[in-house]
Amino acid sequence: METNHYNQLIIITGASGAGRTTAINVFEDVGFESVDNIPISMIDSLVLSKTRNKNLALGVDIRTREFSPENLRKLLSKYKKMVVKIIFLDCDSNKLLKRFNETRRSHPLSGVKSLSEALVEEMEYLKPIKDFANIIIDTTDYSPKDLREELLNNLSIAKIKKFSILLQSFSYKNGLPRNFDMIFDCRFLKNPYWISHLKELDGRDKKVQDFVSSSREFKIFFSKVLSLINFLIPQVQKEGKSQFSIGFGCTGGQHRSVVFVNMLRNKLNSDGHNVLSNHRDLPN
């Protein structure tokens, strides 16, 4: 009978150049024992070692001995007395090409192949792993700091046994947020930007909140979004997810989306849900 000395086993994998080393360092910083590029056949002895008692984070990729989608799939169900999760780091191929060129690193599959051909081959090989991974993070637009914050956010949510909803406001001018389950567009709502005494304020101010929420369109939109979220929550939970992430965008990310996120957070919290929120493009 196997005895496990860890509460969690995190497998970090994905595209070469997508940020695995950064991710490994994040887990090490929060107290995990972290090992990068460990042969798959050695994971058993590491997990079952009686001399270790920390949560474990392992980095594996296409360079790793015995690395394959099937071997990683087996790890998800092998250790019954611990939480085992696979985090897949994804990235746009053009961004990866730029990263490799900037650092002048060689790709694990490069040699007779060009770098672009190696990236395409790796992505195709990793596709089955992406399909069954527990968490997928697209790092295309992420700095190392952004990836660190995303991973810490996932860690903090994992500590909360209750299902969590993450709401985020954003500016369309700064691009769509990645890694969200659903996006809503708030740009049709009345815009305080065109009101001189409201322009320099933001959605945390009561004057802006009253202005944005007073329209008939806002009330109907709010009611329909709330109804949809309440319908989707149990469906998302059935899929085994611990978090449902929803983005709300407006032109500048300062007024309408901020008001909507804050009001929706307050309503969902009052209904007994565990809700986290942040405003991506709002100055601190």
Contacts in CASP RR format, 6 or more apart in sequence:
PFRMAT RR
TARGET T0000
AUTHOR 0000-0000-0000
METHOD contacts of the structure
MODEL  1
METNHYNQLIIITGASGAGRTTAINVFEDVGFESVDNIPISMIDSLVLSK
TRNKNLALGVDIRTREFSPENLRKLLSKYKKMVVKIIFLDCDSNKLLKRF
NETRRSHPLSGVKSLSEALVEEMEYLKPIKDFANIIIDTTDYSPKDLREE
LLNNLSIAKIKKFSILLQSFSYKNGLPRNFDMIFDCRFLKNPYWISHLKE
LDGRDKKVQDFVSSSREFKIFFSKVLSLINFLIPQVQKEGKSQFSIGFGC
TGGQHRSVVFVNMLRNKLNSDGHNVLSNHRDLPN
2 48 0 8 1.000
2 79 0 8 1.000
2 80 0 8 1.000
2 81 0 8 1.000
3 48 0 8 1.000
3 50 0 8 1.000
3 81 0 8 1.000
4 47 0 8 1.000
4 48 0 8 1.000
4 79 0 8 1.000
4 81 0 8 1.000
4 82 0 8 1.000
5 48 0 8 1.000
5 49 0 8 1.000
5 50 0 8 1.000
5 52 0 8 1.000
5 53 0 8 1.000
6 47 0 8 1.000
6 52 0 8 1.000
6 53 0 8 1.000
6 54 0 8 1.000
6 55 0 8 1.000
6 56 0 8 1.000
6 82 0 8 1.000
7 55 0 8 1.000
7 82 0 8 1.000
7 83 0 8 1.000
8 32 0 8 1.000
8 55 0 8 1.000
8 56 0 8 1.000
8 82 0 8 1.000
8 83 0 8 1.000
8 84 0 8 1.000
8 85 0 8 1.000
8 158 0 8 1.000
9 47 0 8 1.000
9 55 0 8 1.000
9 56 0 8 1.000
9 58 0 8 1.000
9 75 0 8 1.000
9 79 0 8 1.000
9 82 0 8 1.000
9 83 0 8 1.000
9 84 0 8 1.000
9 85 0 8 1.000
10 27 0 8 1.000
10 32 0 8 1.000
10 55 0 8 1.000
10 56 0 8 1.000
10 57 0 8 1.000
10 58 0 8 1.000
10 85 0 8 1.000
10 86 0 8 1.000
10 87 0 8 1.000
11 58 0 8 1.000
11 59 0 8 1.000
11 60 0 8 1.000
11 72 0 8 1.000
11 75 0 8 1.000
11 84 0 8 1.000
11 85 0 8 1.000
11 86 0 8 1.000
11 87 0 8 1.000
12 20 0 8 1.000
12 23 0 8 1.000
12 24 0 8 1.000
12 27 0 8 1.000
12 57 0 8 1.000
12 58 0 8 1.000
12 59 0 8 1.000
12 60 0 8 1.000
12 87 0 8 1.000
12 89 0 8 1.000
13 20 0 8 1.000
13 59 0 8 1.000
13 60 0 8 1.000
13 61 0 8 1.000
13 72 0 8 1.000
13 86 0 8 1.000
13 87 0 8 1.000
13 88 0 8 1.000
13 89 0 8 1.000
13 126 0 8 1.000
13 129 0 8 1.000
13 133 0 8 1.000
14 20 0 8 1.000
14 61 0 8 1.000
14 88 0 8 1.000
14 89 0 8 1.000
14 90 0 8 1.000
14 126 0 8 1.000
14 129 0 8 1.000
14 130 0 8 1.000
15 89 0 8 1.000
15 90 0 8 1.000
15 91 0 8 1.000
15 96 0 8 1.000
15 119 0 8 1.000
15 122 0 8 1.000
15 123 0 8 1.000
15 126 0 8 1.000
16 61 0 8 1.000
16 62 0 8 1.000
16 63 0 8 1.000
16 96 0 8 1.000
16 107 0 8 1.000
16 108 0 8 1.000
16 122 0 8 1.000
17 91 0 8 1.000
17 96 0 8 1.000
17 99 0 8 1.000
17 100 0 8 1.000
18 89 0 8 1.000
18 90 0 8 1.000
18 91 0 8 1.000
18 96 0 8 1.000
18 139 0 8 1.000
19 89 0 8 1.000
19 91 0 8 1.000
19 139 0 8 1.000
19 144 0 8 1.000
19 147 0 8 1.000
20 36 0 8 1.000
20 59 0 8 1.000
20 61 0 8 1.000
20 89 0 8 1.000
21 36 0 8 1.000
22 144 0 8 1.000
22 147 0 8 1.000
22 148 0 8 1.000
23 57 0 8 1.000
23 59 0 8 1.000
23 87 0 8 1.000
23 89 0 8 1.000
23 147 0 8 1.000
23 151 0 8 1.000
24 34 0 8 1.000
24 36 0 8 1.000
24 57 0 8 1.000
24 59 0 8 1.000
25 34 0 8 1.000
26 147 0 8 1.000
26 148 0 8 1.000
26 151 0 8 1.000
26 152 0 8 1.000
27 34 0 8 1.000
27 57 0 8 1.000
27 151 0 8 1.000
28 34 0 8 1.000
28 57 0 8 1.000
30 152 0 8 1.000
30 155 0 8 1.000
31 54 0 8 1.000
31 55 0 8 1.000
32 54 0 8 1.000
32 55 0 8 1.000
32 56 0 8 1.000
32 57 0 8 1.000
33 52 0 8 1.000
33 54 0 8 1.000
33 55 0 8 1.000
33 56 0 8 1.000
33 57 0 8 1.000
34 56 0 8 1.000
34 57 0 8 1.000
34 58 0 8 1.000
34 59 0 8 1.000
35 46 0 8 1.000
35 56 0 8 1.000
35 57 0 8 1.000
35 58 0 8 1.000
35 59 0 8 1.000
36 58 0 8 1.000
36 59 0 8 1.000
37 59 0 8 1.000
37 60 0 8 1.000
37 61 0 8 1.000
37 63 0 8 1.000
37 64 0 8 1.000
38 46 0 8 1.000
38 58 0 8 1.000
38 59 0 8 1.000
38 60 0 8 1.000
38 64 0 8 1.000
39 64 0 8 1.000
39 65 0 8 1.000
39 66 0 8 1.000
40 60 0 8 1.000
40 64 0 8 1.000
40 65 0 8 1.000
40 66 0 8 1.000
40 67 0 8 1.000
40 68 0 8 1.000
40 71 0 8 1.000
40 72 0 8 1.000
41 65 0 8 1.000
41 66 0 8 1.000
43 58 0 8 1.000
43 75 0 8 1.000
46 52 0 8 1.000
46 56 0 8 1.000
46 58 0 8 1.000
47 56 0 8 1.000
47 79 0 8 1.000
47 82 0 8 1.000
60 67 0 8 1.000
60 72 0 8 1.000
61 67 0 8 1.000
61 108 0 8 1.000
62 108 0 8 1.000
62 109 0 8 1.000
62 122 0 8 1.000
62 125 0 8 1.000
62 126 0 8 1.000
63 108 0 8 1.000
69 125 0 8 1.000
69 126 0 8 1.000
69 128 0 8 1.000
69 129 0 8 1.000
69 132 0 8 1.000
72 86 0 8 1.000
72 129 0 8 1.000
73 128 0 8 1.000
73 132 0 8 1.000
75 84 0 8 1.000
75 86 0 8 1.000
76 84 0 8 1.000
76 86 0 8 1.000
76 132 0 8 1.000
76 134 0 8 1.000
77 84 0 8 1.000
78 84 0 8 1.000
85 134 0 8 1.000
85 135 0 8 1.000
86 129 0 8 1.000
86 132 0 8 1.000
86 133 0 8 1.000
86 134 0 8 1.000
86 135 0 8 1.000
87 133 0 8 1.000
87 134 0 8 1.000
87 135 0 8 1.000
87 136 0 8 1.000
87 137 0 8 1.000
87 151 0 8 1.000
87 154 0 8 1.000
88 126 0 8 1.000
88 129 0 8 1.000
88 130 0 8 1.000
88 133 0 8 1.000
88 135 0 8 1.000
88 136 0 8 1.000
88 137 0 8 1.000
89 137 0 8 1.000
89 139 0 8 1.000
89 147 0 8 1.000
90 130 0 8 1.000
90 136 0 8 1.000
90 137 0 8 1.000
90 138 0 8 1.000
90 139 0 8 1.000
90 140 0 8 1.000
91 138 0 8 1.000
91 139 0 8 1.000
91 140 0 8 1.000
92 138 0 8 1.000
92 140 0 8 1.000
93 116 0 8 1.000
93 119 0 8 1.000
93 120 0 8 1.000
93 123 0 8 1.000
95 140 0 8 1.000
96 119 0 8 1.000
97 115 0 8 1.000
97 116 0 8 1.000
97 119 0 8 1.000
100 106 0 8 1.000
100 107 0 8 1.000
100 115 0 8 1.000
101 115 0 8 1.000
107 115 0 8 1.000
107 118 0 8 1.000
107 119 0 8 1.000
107 122 0 8 1.000
108 118 0 8 1.000
108 122 0 8 1.000
109 118 0 8 1.000
109 121 0 8 1.000
109 122 0 8 1.000
110 118 0 8 1.000
111 118 0 8 1.000
113 121 0 8 1.000
130 136 0 8 1.000
135 154 0 8 1.000
136 179 0 8 1.000
137 147 0 8 1.000
137 150 0 8 1.000
137 151 0 8 1.000
137 179 0 8 1.000
138 178 0 8 1.000
138 179 0 8 1.000
139 146 0 8 1.000
139 147 0 8 1.000
140 178 0 8 1.000
141 178 0 8 1.000
142 150 0 8 1.000
142 178 0 8 1.000
150 179 0 8 1.000
153 166 0 8 1.000
153 276 0 8 1.000
154 243 0 8 1.000
157 164 0 8 1.000
157 166 0 8 1.000
157 242 0 8 1.000
157 243 0 8 1.000
157 276 0 8 1.000
158 242 0 8 1.000
160 274 0 8 1.000
162 274 0 8 1.000
163 233 0 8 1.000
163 237 0 8 1.000
163 242 0 8 1.000
163 243 0 8 1.000
163 244 0 8 1.000
163 273 0 8 1.000
163 274 0 8 1.000
164 242 0 8 1.000
164 243 0 8 1.000
164 244 0 8 1.000
164 274 0 8 1.000
164 275 0 8 1.000
164 276 0 8 1.000
165 229 0 8 1.000
165 233 0 8 1.000
165 243 0 8 1.000
165 244 0 8 1.000
165 245 0 8 1.000
165 246 0 8 1.000
165 268 0 8 1.000
165 273 0 8 1.000
165 274 0 8 1.000
165 275 0 8 1.000
165 276 0 8 1.000
166 243 0 8 1.000
166 244 0 8 1.000
166 245 0 8 1.000
166 246 0 8 1.000
166 275 0 8 1.000
166 276 0 8 1.000
166 277 0 8 1.000
166 278 0 8 1.000
167 246 0 8 1.000
167 247 0 8 1.000
167 248 0 8 1.000
167 261 0 8 1.000
167 264 0 8 1.000
167 265 0 8 1.000
167 275 0 8 1.000
167 276 0 8 1.000
167 277 0 8 1.000
167 278 0 8 1.000
168 177 0 8 1.000
168 180 0 8 1.000
168 245 0 8 1.000
168 246 0 8 1.000
168 247 0 8 1.000
168 248 0 8 1.000
168 261 0 8 1.000
168 277 0 8 1.000
168 278 0 8 1.000
168 279 0 8 1.000
168 280 0 8 1.000
169 247 0 8 1.000
169 248 0 8 1.000
169 249 0 8 1.000
169 250 0 8 1.000
169 253 0 8 1.000
169 257 0 8 1.000
169 258 0 8 1.000
169 260 0 8 1.000
169 261 0 8 1.000
169 278 0 8 1.000
169 279 0 8 1.000
169 280 0 8 1.000
169 281 0 8 1.000
169 282 0 8 1.000
170 176 0 8 1.000
170 177 0 8 1.000
170 247 0 8 1.000
170 248 0 8 1.000
170 249 0 8 1.000
170 253 0 8 1.000
170 257 0 8 1.000
170 279 0 8 1.000
170 280 0 8 1.000
170 281 0 8 1.000
171 249 0 8 1.000
171 250 0 8 1.000
171 251 0 8 1.000
171 252 0 8 1.000
171 253 0 8 1.000
171 254 0 8 1.000
171 257 0 8 1.000
171 280 0 8 1.000
171 281 0 8 1.000
172 185 0 8 1.000
172 187 0 8 1.000
172 249 0 8 1.000
172 250 0 8 1.000
172 251 0 8 1.000
172 252 0 8 1.000
172 253 0 8 1.000
173 251 0 8 1.000
173 252 0 8 1.000
174 252 0 8 1.000
174 280 0 8 1.000
174 281 0 8 1.000
176 183 0 8 1.000
177 183 0 8 1.000
177 247 0 8 1.000
177 280 0 8 1.000
179 245 0 8 1.000
180 245 0 8 1.000
180 246 0 8 1.000
180 247 0 8 1.000
181 236 0 8 1.000
181 244 0 8 1.000
181 245 0 8 1.000
181 246 0 8 1.000
182 232 0 8 1.000
182 244 0 8 1.000
182 245 0 8 1.000
182 246 0 8 1.000
182 247 0 8 1.000
183 246 0 8 1.000
183 247 0 8 1.000
183 248 0 8 1.000
183 249 0 8 1.000
184 225 0 8 1.000
184 246 0 8 1.000
184 247 0 8 1.000
184 248 0 8 1.000
184 249 0 8 1.000
184 260 0 8 1.000
185 249 0 8 1.000
185 250 0 8 1.000
186 221 0 8 1.000
186 248 0 8 1.000
186 249 0 8 1.000
186 250 0 8 1.000
186 256 0 8 1.000
186 257 0 8 1.000
186 260 0 8 1.000
187 249 0 8 1.000
187 250 0 8 1.000
187 251 0 8 1.000
187 256 0 8 1.000
188 217 0 8 1.000
189 212 0 8 1.000
189 215 0 8 1.000
189 217 0 8 1.000
189 218 0 8 1.000
189 221 0 8 1.000
189 250 0 8 1.000
189 256 0 8 1.000
189 260 0 8 1.000
190 211 0 8 1.000
190 212 0 8 1.000
190 214 0 8 1.000
190 215 0 8 1.000
190 217 0 8 1.000
190 218 0 8 1.000
190 256 0 8 1.000
191 250 0 8 1.000
191 251 0 8 1.000
191 255 0 8 1.000
191 256 0 8 1.000
192 198 0 8 1.000
192 199 0 8 1.000
192 201 0 8 1.000
192 203 0 8 1.000
192 208 0 8 1.000
192 211 0 8 1.000
192 212 0 8 1.000
192 255 0 8 1.000
192 256 0 8 1.000
193 199 0 8 1.000
193 251 0 8 1.000
193 252 0 8 1.000
193 254 0 8 1.000
193 255 0 8 1.000
195 211 0 8 1.000
197 207 0 8 1.000
198 205 0 8 1.000
198 207 0 8 1.000
198 208 0 8 1.000
198 211 0 8 1.000
198 255 0 8 1.000
201 207 0 8 1.000
201 208 0 8 1.000
201 255 0 8 1.000
202 208 0 8 1.000
202 254 0 8 1.000
202 255 0 8 1.000
202 258 0 8 1.000
202 282 0 8 1.000
203 209 0 8 1.000
203 212 0 8 1.000
203 254 0 8 1.000
203 255 0 8 1.000
203 256 0 8 1.000
203 258 0 8 1.000
203 259 0 8 1.000
203 262 0 8 1.000
203 282 0 8 1.000
204 258 0 8 1.000
204 262 0 8 1.000
204 282 0 8 1.000
208 255 0 8 1.000
208 258 0 8 1.000
208 259 0 8 1.000
209 259 0 8 1.000
209 262 0 8 1.000
209 263 0 8 1.000
212 218 0 8 1.000
212 255 0 8 1.000
212 256 0 8 1.000
212 259 0 8 1.000
212 260 0 8 1.000
213 219 0 8 1.000
213 222 0 8 1.000
213 259 0 8 1.000
213 263 0 8 1.000
218 260 0 8 1.000
221 260 0 8 1.000
222 260 0 8 1.000
222 263 0 8 1.000
222 264 0 8 1.000
225 264 0 8 1.000
226 264 0 8 1.000
226 267 0 8 1.000
226 268 0 8 1.000
229 244 0 8 1.000
229 246 0 8 1.000
229 264 0 8 1.000
229 268 0 8 1.000
232 244 0 8 1.000
233 244 0 8 1.000
233 273 0 8 1.000
236 244 0 8 1.000
247 257 0 8 1.000
247 261 0 8 1.000
248 257 0 8 1.000
248 260 0 8 1.000
248 261 0 8 1.000
248 264 0 8 1.000
249 256 0 8 1.000
249 257 0 8 1.000
250 256 0 8 1.000
250 257 0 8 1.000
252 281 0 8 1.000
253 279 0 8 1.000
253 280 0 8 1.000
253 281 0 8 1.000
253 282 0 8 1.000
254 281 0 8 1.000
254 282 0 8 1.000
257 279 0 8 1.000
258 279 0 8 1.000
258 282 0 8 1.000
261 277 0 8 1.000
261 279 0 8 1.000
262 277 0 8 1.000
265 275 0 8 1.000
265 277 0 8 1.000
268 275 0 8 1.000
269 275 0 8 1.000
END
